[in-house]
Amino acid sequence: MKKWMGIACALAILAGCASRPTTGPGSGYGAAYVPMVQANNVPAETYEADVAACQKTARSYTFATPDEHRDALFFLRAVTLGAAAAMPAGWVPTFATTGTTWGLNNGFEYGVYSPQRAAFHARQESAIANCMARKGYLNADPSVAVTWTPTPAAAVKGLRRTGVDTYNAEQVAKANRCTATPFANLVGKGPGYESYTVPCDGGRVLAVRCTFGNCRPSS
């Protein structure tokens, strides 16, 4: 049901029933979509780098045309190219005839596969939104579905040690773009301080030291 709702939404956007801004967050389609996220304190250059990385991931998906219309499209190409070849010499410039033929064929193919292409663009946009969610951003665009869900805290509850400043250490990890769902593990403590490690996205580990409740990354 969710899949068809996403396709219907994408079709509505392409048909003009819904509109997107021409530039900025929420603009673009497919791999060119610019995600719209809730306000945060992430530096602009970090946000732009994250968007570029997520768009690059979406571009790795390729649009595969289904087989159902290929015979008809092949026939159309044969007819139009044959008609262009049969034009009397000097009737119109060859390059104009060829360009018109190419435009008709590609325009027809694009129109035939518009529903499939809209669904493909919706999947690309969802991939970008999922990528941004994994980086800790919260989606603010109702026209794009986020299907990624973080690992529940209960799944790792018994696999880590906690302390007085566990929550504060996890907030430091979030602020440092470590991961969207940080789980701090207490690795050391003493009078007035606690040390934590937080697994980050990409295999990195962030070390955090908390002194009397004041937590910050440690080298």
Number of C-alpha atoms within 10 A of each C-alpha: 5 9 12 10 12 19 20 16 20 26 21 14 16 16 12 9 10 12 12 15 9 9 10 12 15 20 15 16 17 22 24 18 25 22 24 19 16 9 10 10 7 13 8 9 9 11 16 13 11 17 20 16 14 24 24 14 15 23 15 10 14 9 11 9 13 9 7 8 12 12 10 11 16 11 11 17 17 12 13 18 16 12 12 17 13 9 12 8 9 7 8 11 10 14 9 11 18 15 12 14 20 15 12 15 18 14 11 14 17 13 11 14 13 15 16 17 20 23 20 20 23 26 22 26 28 24 25 31 31 22 21 25 21 17 20 18 23 19 18 15 15 10 17 24 20 19 11 14 10 12 11 9 11 8 8 10 11 9 10 11 14 17 16 13 22 21 15 17 32 24 18 22 28 17 15 14 16 22 24 21 23 25 25 27 21 21 16 13 14 8 7 9 16 24 24 26 22 22 18 20 15 8 7 11 13 21 19 25 24 22 15 12 15 13 23 18 16 12 7
